[in-house]
């Protein structure tokens, strides 16, 4: 029946609108176009290694932007968004600038996209990427004892999934491989996604939703985590972040909720890339950077 609820109090049109960030921010096209130019400027300014392989799939690769100085450097791994079905690491190289300027390596993680793979494959790939960086840190002039993870949108979800990883079981790595993280504009309960327009592409099963919704993790990991949506995002995106931070803190976690006033799902990345931005300062503080 038209207008009947499909999730919580939302009908189909209402739920789709809550999760359709491109429709909510029509100027996203201009934002991406502007970022393309400054991505190139970052690669001109800093030493870098592109498409470093961490696995056998063509998309299992990393871009590493390195700071000046002898190192070894702390590193921030960054996982891009795109609802697990679009976008690329090279879209957001511009984010690396203030971190490299402050003395940290910035590692952009690529992964395969749905529906060609399943959610568990993407989670495994991102975990593999972090484990690979830890194991190969010396070759990258990175300090393996100072690895942090960040991500935006679907990457925020994946950041939370990495925070709850059993690293010894996954890769024979130290349990505290991930020293901290920042999950931006993320999705931590996949159940509403299964009822949106994206389900036609994602095809999420109830089992996949249960296994990959970090909001339900109990006990919560103690990895320090910044959880930050934009104040200008939809009600559902802000709710997802608030509920997730509250849930993990209630189960022994260490989350700091940091809503960014007036920022939408895309402009929040400008705060991440701004050396004077609140998000950059919070992450720099977490990492012990001078910036």
N, C-alpha and C positions, 0 to 999 in steps of 0.2 A: 504494500500500500504506500502510495506517495506520502512522504512526511513521517512515516513510521521510524522509530529509533533503531539505529544499527549498533551504537556503542554509547554507553552512558546515556546522556540526554540528547545526543546528536542524531539528527536524521542523516541520510547519505550526503546530501549537499553540504550540510553544516560540518560534518566530520571531514569531508574532502577539503573544504575551505581551510580548516584548522591546520592541515598538514601540507597544503599546497603553497610552499614558500615562494615559488616563482610568481604565482598569481598575487600573493600578498605583497610582494615587493617587485612590481613590474620593471623598475629601473635596474634590476639585477644584470641585465644585458650590458648596460653602460658600465656597471661596476666591474664586470669581468673584462671588458675591453680595456678599461683603465689599468687594471692589474697586469695585463699582458705586458705592457711597456715596462713597468717597474720590476717585473720578474726578470726581464732581460738585463736590466741595470744591476740587479743583485749578482748575476753571473759575471758581469763585467768587473764588478768591484771586488769580489771575494774568490779565493781559490775554491774549486769544487770538483767533484767527481760525479758524473751522471750515469744513470742506468747500471749501477753496481748490483750484480746478481746476488740474491739471497736464496734462490730456489730455481726450479727447472721451468716453471711456467714463464712465457714471455713477459708477463706483467709482474712477476716476482722480482722486483728491482727497487733500488733506492737511489735517490739523489742526495748527495752529501755536500753541504755548504760549510766551508771551514773558516774559522777566524784566523787572524794573523797571530803570530807568536809560536813558541816552541811546543806547547802542549805537554802532556795529553790534556785534551779539553773535555769539560762536561758536555753532554749531548742532550738535545731535546728531539725526540722522534715525533713526527707530526703525521697524522692520518687524516686524509681529506674526506669530505663528505660526498653527497650525490645519491643518497638513499640506496647505497650498496649496489647501484645499477648504472651509475654514470660518473663523469668527471675523471680527472687525472691529477697525479702529483704535480705535474709541471704547471698546472693552473695557478698554484699558490706559492711558488718559489719566493715571491716578494715578502712573505712572512719571515724569512730567515734573517733579514737585514739587521734588526736591532739585537738579535741574539748573537750573531756573528760579531757584531761591533762590540758586544759586551764580553766576548771571549768564549762563547759556546758554539759547538758544532750544531747544525740544524739538519736533521735527516728526514727527508720526505719519503713516505712509505707508499708503494703502489701495491695493488692487489687485484685479483680477478673480480669480475662483475657478475651479478645475478642478471638473468636466470641461467647463465652458462655454468655457474657453480652454485652451491648452496651456502647458506649463512655460516654453517660450521666450517666450511672451507675457507671463507674469508677470515673468520676469527683465527683459525689455525695459521693462515698465512701471516697475519699481523703479529701473532705470537712468534712465529718462525723468524720474522724480520727482526724483532727485538732481540731474540736469542742469538741470531747471526751477528748483529752489531756487537753484542756483549762478547761473543767468542772471537770476533775479528777486530776488536777495538784497537789493538796495537797497530794494525795495518792502516787504520783510519786516523791515527793520532788522537784517539778518543780514550777517555778514562772509563774503564768498564764499571767502576764503582760509583759513577755519577751519571746514570742514565735515567732520563725522565721521559714521559710520554704525554702528548697532547693530541687533540683531535676535535674536529668540528662537525656537527650534525651527525651523520652516520659514523663519522670518525670519533665523535664524542661517545657514542655507544661502544665503539671498538676500544676506546681508551678505558672505559669501565670494564670491559671484558678482559683486557690485559691486566688491569689492577687485581682481578680476582684469580689470576693464573697461578697454578701450582708449577713454578718454574723448575724445581728439581725433577718432577715427574714428566714435564713437557720436554725439557731439553737438557737435563742434568746440570742446570744452571743454579746459581744461588737463589734462595727463596726470596731475597730482597733485591732481585735484579732491577725492578722498577722502584726507584727511590721516591717518586712522586709523580703527579700528573695534573692535567687540566682538561676537563671535559666541557666543551663549549656547545651550547645549543643542541644538546644531544637528545636521544630517544632511548629510554632505559626500560620501558615496558613496550614490547612489540605488539601486544594484543590489539591496540587500536589500528596499527598499520595494516593488520590483516583484514580490516573492514573498510579500507580506503580504496580509491582508484588504483593505487600502486599494486594492489594484490594481483591484478591481471598479469603484471610482469614478475613480481616477486614470488608469488605462489607459496606463501608461508604456510606451513602446517601448524597445527596446534602444538605438536611436539617440538618443532623448531622454535616457536614462540616461547615455550616453557624453558627450553634449554639455553636460550640466548637473551633472556630478559634480566639484566643484572639487578634490577630493583628488588628481585626476590632472593638474592644471595644472602644466606644466613649460616654462620656469622659473616658479617661484612669484613672485608680485608682492612688492615690498618694502614694501607698506603695513603699518605696525605694526598687529597684530591680537591682541586678547585673545581666547583661546578657552577658554570656561568652561562645563563641565557641572556638575551637582550631584552630590555624593558619594552621594546617596541615589537616583540614577537607575539604570536598568537597566544591565546589563553592556554591552549594545550601544550605548547612548547614550554611555557613558563611553569605550568603545572608539572610536567614531566621532570624538570630539573629540581623543583622544590620537593616533590614527593620522593625522588631518588635520594637527594641529600638527607632528607629527614629519615628515610628508611635505613640507609647505611649508618647514619649516626646513632640511630636507635638500636642498632645491632653491633655496636662496638667499632664502627668506622671512624674515619677522620676526614670529613668533608667540610669545606668552607663554601657556603652558598654566596655567590657574588653576581647579583643581577646588574647588568650594565644599562644605566638609564638611557632611554631614547634610541638605543641601538636595535636594529632589526636583525634578521637571520643572516644577512650578508655583511652589513656594516660593522658587526661585531668583530669581523676579521681585521678591520682597520685598527681597532683598539689593540688587537694582538700584535700588529705590525708597527705600532707607534711607540718609539722609545720613551715617550712621556705618557703613554696610555696606562690606564689602571690595570688592565689585564697583563700587559707586559711587565709592569712593576711587580705584580703579584707572583707571576711565574719566575721572574728574575730573583725575587726574594726566596722563593721555594728552592731554587737551584743554587743559591748562594753566589749569584753574579754581582758584579760591582755596578751594573747598569741600573 
